[in-house]
Structure formats: C-alpha cells, structure tokens
Amino acid sequence: MVDRIKNHPLWNLFKEIFLISALTFGGGYVIVPLMHRKFVDELKWINEEEMIDILAMSQTSPGVFTVNASIMVGYNLFGLKGSIVAVTAAVLPPLVTVALISTFYTLFSDNIIVRNGLKGAQAVVGAIMINVLINYSGKILRDKYWLPILIMILAFVLDFMLNINTVLIIFLCGVLGTVIQMILLSKKMGGSTKK
C-alpha cells in the first residue's frame, strides 16, 4: 500500500502483532509503548502522527482497545487484508491463554505465587500507563494542541466533580470536537481560496 512497507509482507505484520499481544499483560494502554517502539521507532512502518491518529481512533471506536489499535495499524499498512491479519494476530495469544487458564483453573486459583505474580503485574501496568501519558502528552503539548487538553479537563470536571452522565459527556465532546473541526476546516478552506 505504501512504499515504505512494500518489502514487509503480511507475515511480518502478523508476527510483530502476535509477539506484542503474546508478551503484553494487562491489555489496553499497555500495548501502546510496545506498538510505538516496534512500528514507529524500529520498523518505521508508520510515523508519529499516524500513530497518534491510530490511538485516537482505537480509543473512540467500540470494542477492545488492543484489538482496535491492531486493526488500525493493519489497515493503515495493508488495507483490509492487513486489518484481518492484525486482528487475528492480536486475539490469538489471549484466546490460547484463556483456554489454557480455564483448563487448569483449579490448579492456579489457590496458588499464592500466581496471585502475588498477578498483583506485581498490576503495578507494572500502572507504570506503563503513566509512561504512555507522559510520552504522548509531551507530543500534544509540543504541537500546542491546547483545545483537546481543555476539552479533556472539562470532561474530567463534568464527570468526577459534577457527576454528569458519562455518555452525555462523550456525546457533548463529540459534538464540540466536530464543530471545532468544521470551523478549522472552513478557515483553512477560506484561506486557500484567498490565495
């Protein structure tokens, strides 16, 4: 689809997402730094802006964040085939893991070592989420995207301090974001017609 990935077949996409999914514990935002390191920094299949867009779309789309992000990466690289390969690679490791755990659940459920290991993994997940926040908020602040930050703060205040219904907040933020984008687009179109 894009010149920079013509030498990277679908098998490589499957392998990379499969490994990320298999080696990630906690799901959600835990996968973000791993995907960024692999697809942006190491392989250079996608750039920073594309990654931010992929994460934004993955977060706002219904469904599991990890699966959505994998679908978006696959689609961005190889279209529909890439999204199918990516979703298969993303769901296969957890599917196998859950099947194994459910098979041997009685052996694991009372094991103190397993329980403590899971508690330790929860702490690591928290640290990784803080890492994601720091890395991506720095990019947003550098590019001076102040309006999304203000909307985020407003959403936080409405939800946690004023106890406004979360669905209503999401709807209002969506409407606000759409209006803002329409205004920016009309300004951009108006500026290009004046030249």
Stockholm file with secondary structure:
# STOCKHOLM 1.0

chainA/1-195         MVDRIKNHPLWNLFKEIFLISALTFGGGYVIVPLMHRKFVDELKWINEEEMIDILAMSQTSPGVFTVNASIMVGYNLFGLKGSIVAVTAAVLPPLVTVALISTFYTLFSDNIIVRNGLKGAQAVVGAIMINVLINYSGKILRDKYWLPILIMILAFVLDFMLNINTVLIIFLCGVLGTVIQMILLSKKMGGSTKK
#=GR chainA/1-195 SS CCGGGTTSCHHHHHHHHHHHHHTCSSCGGGHHHHHIIIIIIISCSSCHHHHHHHHHHHHHSSSCHHHHHHHHHHHHHHHHHHHHHHHHHHHHHHHHHHHHHHHTHHHHHTCHHHHHHHHHHHHHHHHHHHHHHHHHHHHHHHTTCHHHHHHHHHHHIIIIITCCCHHHHHHHHHHHHHHHHHHHHHHHHHHHHHC
#=GC SS_cons         CCGGGTTSCHHHHHHHHHHHHHTCSSCGGGHHHHHIIIIIIISCSSCHHHHHHHHHHHHHSSSCHHHHHHHHHHHHHHHHHHHHHHHHHHHHHHHHHHHHHHHTHHHHHTCHHHHHHHHHHHHHHHHHHHHHHHHHHHHHHHTTCHHHHHHHHHHHIIIIITCCCHHHHHHHHHHHHHHHHHHHHHHHHHHHHHC
//
